[in-house]
Amino acid sequence: MTQSSRDRLEQALARIADPNGEGTRVCLTVYTDVARVAADAADARRKAGVTLGPLDGAIVSIKDLFDVAGEPTRAGSKVLADEAKPAVADAPAIRRLRQAGAVIVAKTNMTEYAFSGVGMNPHYGTPGNPADRARVPGGSTAGGAVAVADGMCEIAIGTDTGGSTRIPAGMCGIVGFKPSAQRVPTEGAFPLSFSLDSVGPMARRVADCTLADAVMAGEEPAAADPAPLAGLRIGALQGLVLTAVDATVGRRYPAALDRLVKAGVRLSDEKLALIDAMVQTNALGGLAPPESFMIHRDRLTRRGDDVDPNVRVRIVRGGEIPAADYVETVRRRADLIRAMDAAMADCDVFVWPTTPIVAPTIAEMGDAKVFSANNMLLLRNTSIVNFFDLCAVSLPLPGDGLNCGLMLVGRNGSDRRLFRIAQSVERLLAG
């Protein structure tokens, strides 16, 4: 970083404040004064030859569901904005970022309660997609992805329960990472699903995601050496993830695979019956709906009309799932996680499209049936990773027009190795 942290912060603040930009819809709280103090401190350390690490002075935004001491945690909600008590401490992941010298510039907009892959919010507005402002940004970490793409921050911190960092990253043309869930503490992040939640970064480059992830995981942050592509074993998942793809994804995804093969990757088609078993298991009702209903049932009784209808209907459905079906889902999932880990053992990573479609328009998503159908489609490919407790990164697929992503998927605990591979694939795709 050649510019000072303060200079880069001022550029980010100017983009947030631009009346012709998305700042008012992207950033729900802007920490102007506190961020300037943090940036100046980072610059003073740099001038003195002292550093807190590679994130010292980085401009970072955080999703609206993270606790910040002294503030109510809104989670994109009108109800929580009214009723939530101020947090007594920063979320552990956010505290670790501050300790590493990160400059927290803003809290970013999100789908209410993080319960959608679309990224719309009727309370605080919907940030426009950077490729076409009339289209959705993807969710639920909608504001974070647009903030990175539009230069309002360098790194955005989000959560990922079914794709909430990777979907908006793919649609906004940036990198999004979902870690092996146990690595980064979720305490202090308003929950959607206790079973599926994880905390991950988004940025323009894999290297920045690597550093932010390490800091939040309490590991020593260091640049990862790109892994050689020649001889790498990549399994291209077949079946469900390739159905109902639109023309853009259907064109760019095979082109990316072709470039991998030409680079010396050993590509294999992988058909896994485990995906069908996952679909059958989730047919019992899934994990996120009943867990979110437990979290919100009192709120829905008191103020259900103040909740986004597209979110409310999914939470309410969770209250209709029998306890026995929920317990069976938990038990089946544990068995399937072990089976998937074994099935991936012969490949370095798996690959499939981040989403099967590009971003729909905001206008068409005003129809509840269209919203529901597209929401399920957007979440379909990414939610596989959460169900099987894997790690994954979405990389931008090159091309003109609307954005889409390529997802690299690793076994649980293989995050470091996945970052090394992702850096090499990133370079290949960027030409």
Secondary structure, 3 states (H helix, E strand, C coil): CCCCHHHHHHHHHHHHHCCCCCHHHHEEEECHHHHHHHHHHHHHHHHCCCCCCCCCCCEEEEECCECCECCCCCCCCHHHHHHCCCECCCCHHHHHHHHCCCEEEEEECCCHHHCCCCCCCCCCCCCCECCECCECCCCCCHHHHHHHHCCCCCEEEEECCCCCCHHHHHHHCCEEEECCHHHCCCCCECCCCCCCCCEEEEECCHHHHHHHHHHHCCCCCCCCCCCCCCCCEEEEECHHHHCCCCHHHHHHHHHHHHHHHHCCCEEEEECCHHHHHHHHHHCCCCCHHHHHHHHHHHHHHHHHHHCCHHHHHHHHHHCCCCHHHHHHHHHHHHHHHHHHHHHCCCCCEEEEECCCCCCCECCHHHCHHHHHHHHHHHHHHHHHHHHCCCEEEEEECCCCCCCCEEEEEECCCCHHHHHHHHHHHHHHHHC
